[in-house]
Structures are given as structure tokens and as C-alpha cells.
Amino acid sequence: MNAEDFSSPIFVRRATYIVQEIASLADAIDFLNDWPEDQRDRLHQTALRACYDACDGQKPVSAARHAFLDFAKRAAFLEDPISAMQVDRRLQDRAGLVFYTPVCGTAR
């Protein structure tokens, strides 16, 4: 486990049928930076600042995870992990494989 990995992933809904796993500070920062500018508010700013502070070692990664989780709950795009796994399983059943697009530009 990398020092910047979350203790457990957070699943967020990017679109109707797209669920993204946020498993690290890099994932959270990428997601927050992609958030539409006209929808950014104080909670978004707080979550992004907490992630950057954790990257710099000024805050624990757990504080950044908690700030991102609060933002996800308030913005109503938090996805239940069980539901996310069920969608993943249905995709596997249909195609026999799952497509994964890495957020940070590296394959897992």
C-alpha cells in the first residue's frame, strides 16, 4: 500500500452508468480538478486543499479522505460500494471482461 492510498476506496458516480473508484490522493485530486468550475463551492475547496495538504505531509491522508467523502456526500455523487460491485459484476457477465480507465494515467 502506497502512503498516498486511502485506507479504503470511495466510489463516486460520474454519470448514470459510470462509477469511478477513488483510491488515493492522486485520484481525489484529479476528480476534484475535473469538477465543473461553476459548481465549485467551499466544500469543494476544502476537500481539494485537504488533499494537497496531505500530499505535502501537512495533514494525514485520512483527513483528506474524510474531506473528499464529505464533499461526495454533499454533492450527492457518492456511490454505495456494494452497488458499484454489482454493476462491475454485471459488466463482467455480459462481456466476460471489465474495462478500466485509469484516472492518473497509469494502469493498475
C-alpha positions in Angstrom: 0.0 0.0 0.0 1.3 3.4 -1.0 1.5 6.1 1.6 -0.9 8.2 -0.5 -3.5 5.4 -0.8 -6.8 5.7 1.1 -7.5 3.1 3.8 -10.5 2.0 1.7 -11.6 3.3 -1.7 -14.5 5.7 -2.2 -16.8 5.0 -5.2 -18.4 8.0 -7.0 -20.9 8.3 -9.7 -19.5 10.2 -12.7 -22.6 9.6 -14.9 -25.6 7.4 -15.0 -23.7 4.2 -15.6 -20.2 5.2 -14.8 -18.8 4.6 -11.3 -15.2 5.6 -10.5 -13.1 4.3 -7.7 -11.2 7.0 -5.8 -8.4 5.0 -4.0 -5.7 7.6 -3.5 -4.9 11.3 -3.1 -4.0 11.4 -6.8 -7.4 10.0 -7.7 -9.2 12.5 -5.5 -7.2 15.5 -6.7 -7.8 14.5 -10.4 -11.5 14.2 -9.7 -11.7 17.5 -7.8 -9.7 19.3 -10.5 -12.1 17.9 -13.2 -15.2 19.2 -11.2 -17.0 21.9 -13.2 -15.8 25.3 -12.2 -19.3 26.7 -11.9 -20.2 24.0 -9.3 -17.2 24.5 -7.1 -18.0 25.7 -3.7 -16.4 26.0 -0.2 -16.8 22.2 0.4 -15.0 21.5 -2.9 -12.3 24.0 -2.0 -11.9 22.4 1.5 -11.6 18.9 0.0 -9.1 19.9 -2.6 -7.0 21.8 0.0 -7.0 18.8 2.3 -5.8 16.6 -0.5 -3.0 19.0 -1.4 -2.1 19.4 2.3 -1.9 15.6 2.7 0.4 15.4 -0.4 2.7 17.9 1.2 2.6 16.0 4.5 0.8 18.7 6.4 -2.3 16.6 7.0 -2.8 12.8 7.3 -4.2 11.0 4.3 -7.2 10.0 6.4 -8.1 13.7 6.8 -8.1 14.2 3.0 -10.2 11.0 2.5 -12.7 12.3 5.1 -12.9 15.8 3.4 -13.4 14.1 0.0 -16.1 11.8 1.4 -17.9 14.8 2.9 -17.8 16.5 -0.5 -19.1 13.4 -2.2 -22.0 13.1 0.2 -23.0 16.7 -0.1 -22.7 16.8 -3.9 -24.8 13.6 -4.0 -22.5 11.6 -6.2 -21.3 9.1 -3.5 -21.9 5.5 -4.7 -22.5 2.6 -2.4 -19.6 0.1 -2.7 -21.9 -2.9 -2.9 -23.9 -1.3 -5.8 -20.6 -0.4 -7.6 -19.5 -4.1 -7.3 -22.9 -5.3 -8.6 -22.5 -3.1 -11.7 -19.0 -4.3 -12.2 -20.2 -7.9 -11.9 -23.0 -7.4 -14.5 -20.5 -5.9 -16.9 -18.2 -9.0 -16.4 -21.2 -11.3 -17.0 -22.1 -9.6 -20.3 -18.8 -9.2 -21.9 -16.5 -11.5 -19.9 -14.2 -8.6 -19.0 -14.3 -5.2 -17.4 -12.7 -2.1 -18.9 -10.8 0.1 -16.6 -9.6 3.6 -17.5 -7.0 4.8 -15.1 -7.5 8.2 -13.6 -3.9 9.1 -13.1 -2.6 7.8 -16.4 -1.1 4.6 -15.2 -2.5 1.1 -15.4 -3.2 -0.8 -12.3 
